[in-house]
Amino acid sequence: MELFDVTKYQLPAESAVEWETTKERLGIFLSQYKSVREKLGISAAPKIYETYSFLHHEDIPKQLMSDPIYQEFEYLHRIFISGYLAINHPYKPEITDRRRKIFLLRYLYGLSISTVSDRIHYQKNIILTDSKKALVQFTSALKLLERKETM
């Protein structure tokens, strides 16, 4: 008996991902997350600091914390953080940081590959590769990833 079942945690190869469905599901989640943020009167996308990380602390008036919208925000924010923290590289923390930056800039802020490349000074092929890996890791953690059916 194995102590750790690798197959339970393995991510699919790019060719095994149903990209359109996965992106659509991610889009639905991010739309709802951004919408509930705006309903609370905070920006749709969290502020990104110099390190391209963001903090949970938002400027939310205390009287809104008992509002059902705030409860929905808390729920969706916890889910978002779970997906965000799933974006990683097993051996190189600098790649983890880069992938997280790219995910935020590409999917949360909607910037193009060229714009992200200009902003963080990496080649477009690296941005594209890391975008895909980050999307797979994020959507897998949230159970939004759709795999292609095998014959």
PyMOL commands that set and color helices and strands:
alter all, ss='L'
color gray80, all
select helices_A, chain A and resi 6-8+14-16+19-39+62-66+68-86+93-108+113-120+124-141
alter helices_A, ss='H'
color red, helices_A
deselect
rebuild
show_as cartoon
